[in-house]
Amino acid sequence: MDTIQATELTGILQASISPVALISGVGLLLLSMTNRFGRTADRARLLAAQLRTCGPQEQEYLDIQIRILYRRSGILRAAILLASASILFASLLIVVLFVAFLVGATAKDGVVLLFAMSFLGLIASVALFIHDMRLALEALRLEVRGHIGRVP
């Protein structure tokens, strides 16, 4: 009986490797997203301070930049929440695998659901991250438009 349990436990440990790798990868993505979020918020604060002291010509430009940064911050926040949810579901998946082993139950439906939820959170998070990158390029285009000639 101990050999069968050891073999089953080995299978459970092998099955938990994929969610652990997912957690590690999404963690690195989260690090990047939180850094971008912090930089976006800091830049918005800096521009807001400039807005209080600038002349009327700069106000419209700064207002547009602040609006883009605020929008980006909201998108990044949502991406961070979805990436965090992905990690949560992957962590729950590992727990379900071990609890099912300990109580001698099968948790196939729960495992499949948690794995799918984890990847859906990751996919949505990356889609929002890509959207943020597009907005960052739009803001950069507005900022350099008059300095480098014709910008598409």
C-alpha positions as CSV (number, residue, x, y, z in Angstrom):
1,M,0.0,0.0,0.0
2,D,2.9,2.4,0.8
3,T,4.3,1.8,-2.7
4,I,1.0,2.7,-4.3
5,Q,0.7,5.9,-2.2
6,A,4.3,6.8,-3.0
7,T,3.6,6.4,-6.7
8,E,0.4,8.4,-6.5
9,L,2.1,11.1,-4.5
10,T,4.8,11.3,-7.1
11,G,2.1,11.7,-9.8
12,I,0.5,14.5,-7.7
13,L,3.9,16.2,-7.4
14,Q,4.5,16.0,-11.1
15,A,1.0,17.4,-11.8
16,S,1.7,20.3,-9.6
17,I,4.9,21.3,-11.5
18,S,3.0,23.1,-14.3
19,P,1.0,25.3,-11.9
20,V,4.2,26.1,-10.0
21,A,5.9,27.1,-13.2
22,L,2.9,29.2,-14.1
23,I,3.0,31.0,-10.8
24,S,6.7,31.8,-11.3
25,G,6.2,33.1,-14.8
26,V,3.1,35.2,-13.9
27,G,5.0,36.5,-10.9
28,L,7.7,37.9,-13.2
29,L,5.0,39.5,-15.4
30,L,3.4,41.0,-12.3
31,L,6.7,42.5,-11.4
32,S,6.9,44.2,-14.8
33,M,3.3,45.4,-14.6
34,T,3.6,46.9,-11.1
35,N,6.8,48.7,-12.1
36,R,5.0,50.2,-15.1
37,F,2.0,51.1,-12.9
38,G,4.3,52.9,-10.5
39,R,6.1,54.8,-13.3
40,T,2.8,55.8,-14.8
41,A,1.4,57.1,-11.5
42,D,4.6,59.0,-10.8
43,R,4.6,60.6,-14.3
44,A,0.9,61.6,-13.9
45,R,1.7,63.3,-10.6
46,L,4.6,65.1,-12.1
47,L,2.5,66.4,-15.0
48,A,-0.3,67.4,-12.7
49,A,2.2,69.5,-10.7
50,Q,3.4,71.1,-14.0
51,L,-0.2,71.7,-15.0
52,R,-0.7,74.0,-12.0
53,T,2.1,76.3,-13.0
54,C,2.1,76.2,-16.8
55,G,0.8,78.7,-19.3
56,P,-2.4,78.2,-21.3
57,Q,-0.6,76.8,-24.3
58,E,0.8,73.9,-22.3
59,Q,-2.4,73.1,-20.5
60,E,-4.1,71.3,-23.3
61,Y,-1.1,69.2,-24.0
62,L,-0.5,68.3,-20.3
63,D,-4.2,67.5,-19.9
64,I,-4.1,65.0,-22.8
65,Q,-1.0,63.4,-21.4
66,I,-2.5,63.1,-17.9
67,R,-5.7,61.6,-19.3
68,I,-3.7,59.0,-21.1
69,L,-1.7,58.2,-18.0
70,Y,-4.8,57.9,-15.9
71,R,-6.4,55.6,-18.4
72,R,-3.2,53.5,-18.5
73,S,-3.1,53.3,-14.8
74,G,-6.6,51.8,-14.8
75,I,-5.7,49.3,-17.4
76,L,-2.6,48.3,-15.6
77,R,-4.5,47.9,-12.4
78,A,-7.0,45.6,-14.1
79,A,-4.1,43.6,-15.6
80,I,-2.4,43.3,-12.2
81,L,-5.6,42.1,-10.6
82,L,-6.1,39.5,-13.4
83,A,-2.5,38.3,-13.1
84,S,-3.0,38.0,-9.4
85,A,-6.2,36.0,-9.9
86,S,-4.3,33.7,-12.2
87,I,-1.7,33.1,-9.5
88,L,-4.5,32.5,-6.9
89,F,-6.2,30.0,-9.2
90,A,-3.0,28.1,-9.8
91,S,-2.3,28.1,-6.1
92,L,-5.7,26.7,-5.4
93,L,-5.2,24.1,-8.0
94,I,-2.1,22.8,-6.2
95,V,-4.1,22.7,-2.9
96,V,-7.0,20.8,-4.6
97,L,-4.5,18.3,-6.0
98,F,-3.0,17.5,-2.6
99,V,-6.3,17.6,-0.7
100,A,-7.9,15.2,-3.2
101,F,-4.9,12.9,-2.8
102,L,-5.1,13.0,1.0
103,V,-8.8,12.3,1.2
104,G,-8.7,9.7,-1.7
105,A,-11.0,11.6,-4.0
106,T,-10.8,12.6,-7.6
107,A,-11.1,16.3,-8.3
108,K,-10.8,16.2,-12.1
109,D,-13.5,18.8,-12.7
110,G,-12.2,21.2,-10.0
111,V,-8.6,20.8,-11.4
112,V,-9.7,21.5,-14.9
113,L,-11.8,24.5,-13.9
114,L,-9.0,26.0,-11.8
115,F,-6.5,25.5,-14.5
116,A,-8.8,27.1,-17.1
117,M,-9.5,30.0,-14.8
118,S,-5.8,30.6,-14.2
119,F,-5.1,30.7,-17.9
120,L,-8.1,32.9,-18.7
121,G,-6.9,35.4,-16.0
122,L,-3.4,35.3,-17.6
123,I,-4.7,35.8,-21.1
124,A,-6.9,38.7,-20.1
125,S,-4.0,40.2,-18.1
126,V,-1.6,40.0,-21.1
127,A,-4.2,41.5,-23.4
128,L,-4.6,44.5,-21.1
129,F,-0.8,44.8,-20.9
130,I,-0.6,44.9,-24.7
131,H,-3.3,47.6,-24.7
132,D,-1.3,49.6,-22.2
133,M,1.7,49.3,-24.5
134,R,-0.3,50.7,-27.3
135,L,-1.5,53.7,-25.2
136,A,2.1,54.3,-24.1
137,L,3.2,54.5,-27.7
138,E,0.3,56.9,-28.4
139,A,1.4,59.2,-25.6
140,L,5.0,59.1,-26.8
141,R,3.8,60.0,-30.3
142,L,2.0,63.0,-28.9
143,E,5.0,64.0,-26.9
144,V,7.6,63.8,-29.7
145,R,5.4,64.9,-32.6
146,G,6.9,68.4,-33.0
147,H,10.5,67.3,-32.3
148,I,11.3,64.5,-34.7
149,G,9.5,65.5,-37.8
150,R,6.7,63.4,-39.2
151,V,5.6,60.7,-36.8
152,P,3.1,58.2,-38.0
